[in-house]
């Protein structure tokens, strides 16, 4: 497991009461598990629906929730915005 910085935005920041925190995690799935245990099912569901980036790259460019994390990486949860 690595120590990673987790950044919350929008509704998730309100649900967790934090803008960021440092946790131990090996994958993005571990971060989501932490959110569920620490903040409950509603926060977990909200987190899974957000754009998740590891060091500014979407996890969709890597291995999704199984994206591996290394010491010092940042995991950001951002709202998906749309419009025209």
C-alpha positions as CSV (number, residue, x, y, z in Angstrom):
1,X,0.0,0.0,0.0
2,X,1.1,3.5,-0.7
3,X,0.3,6.8,0.9
4,X,-1.8,8.8,-1.5
5,X,-3.5,12.2,-1.5
6,X,-7.3,12.1,-2.1
7,X,-9.0,15.3,-3.3
8,X,-12.8,15.7,-3.1
9,X,-14.8,18.3,-5.0
10,X,-18.4,19.4,-5.2
11,X,-21.0,17.2,-3.4
12,X,-18.4,14.6,-2.4
13,X,-16.5,17.3,-0.5
14,X,-19.7,18.2,1.3
15,X,-20.5,14.5,2.1
16,X,-17.0,13.9,3.5
17,X,-16.6,17.2,5.2
18,X,-13.1,17.4,3.6
19,X,-11.5,18.9,0.5
20,X,-8.6,16.4,0.8
21,X,-7.0,13.7,3.0
22,X,-4.1,11.3,2.9
23,X,-4.8,7.6,3.1
24,X,-3.1,4.2,2.4
25,X,-4.2,2.5,-0.8
26,X,-2.8,0.2,-3.5
27,X,-5.6,0.9,-6.2
28,X,-8.4,3.3,-6.9
29,X,-10.7,0.5,-5.7
30,X,-9.0,0.7,-2.3
31,X,-9.8,4.5,-2.2
32,X,-13.4,3.8,-3.0
33,X,-13.5,1.2,-0.3
34,X,-12.1,3.7,2.2
35,X,-14.8,6.2,1.2
36,X,-17.6,3.6,1.7
37,X,-16.2,2.6,5.1
38,X,-15.5,6.1,6.3
39,X,-18.4,8.1,4.8
40,X,-21.1,5.6,3.9
41,X,-22.9,4.2,0.9
42,X,-24.2,7.5,-0.4
43,X,-20.7,9.0,-0.6
44,X,-19.4,5.8,-2.2
45,X,-22.1,5.9,-4.9
46,X,-21.4,9.6,-5.5
47,X,-17.7,8.9,-5.8
48,X,-18.2,6.1,-8.4
49,X,-20.2,8.5,-10.6
50,X,-17.6,11.2,-10.7
51,X,-14.6,11.7,-13.0
52,X,-11.7,10.1,-11.2
53,X,-8.2,11.1,-12.1
54,X,-4.9,9.8,-10.9
55,X,-2.1,12.4,-11.2
56,X,-4.3,14.3,-13.7
57,X,-5.1,11.3,-16.0
58,X,-8.6,9.8,-16.1
59,X,-8.6,6.3,-14.7
60,X,-10.4,5.3,-17.9
61,X,-7.0,5.7,-19.7
62,X,-5.5,3.1,-17.4
63,X,-7.2,0.2,-15.6
64,X,-10.3,1.8,-14.3
65,X,-10.9,1.1,-10.6
66,X,-8.0,-1.3,-10.7
67,X,-5.5,1.4,-11.5
68,X,-2.5,0.9,-9.3
69,X,-1.3,3.7,-7.1
70,X,2.3,4.6,-6.0
71,X,3.6,6.6,-3.1
72,X,2.7,10.3,-3.3
73,X,0.2,10.0,-6.2
74,X,-3.0,12.1,-6.1
75,X,-6.5,10.7,-6.7
76,X,-9.1,13.4,-7.6
77,X,-12.8,13.1,-7.6
78,X,-14.4,15.7,-9.8
79,X,-18.0,16.3,-11.0
80,X,-18.7,15.4,-14.6
81,X,-19.8,18.6,-16.4
82,X,-21.6,18.8,-19.6
83,X,-23.2,21.4,-21.8
84,X,-23.3,22.9,-25.1
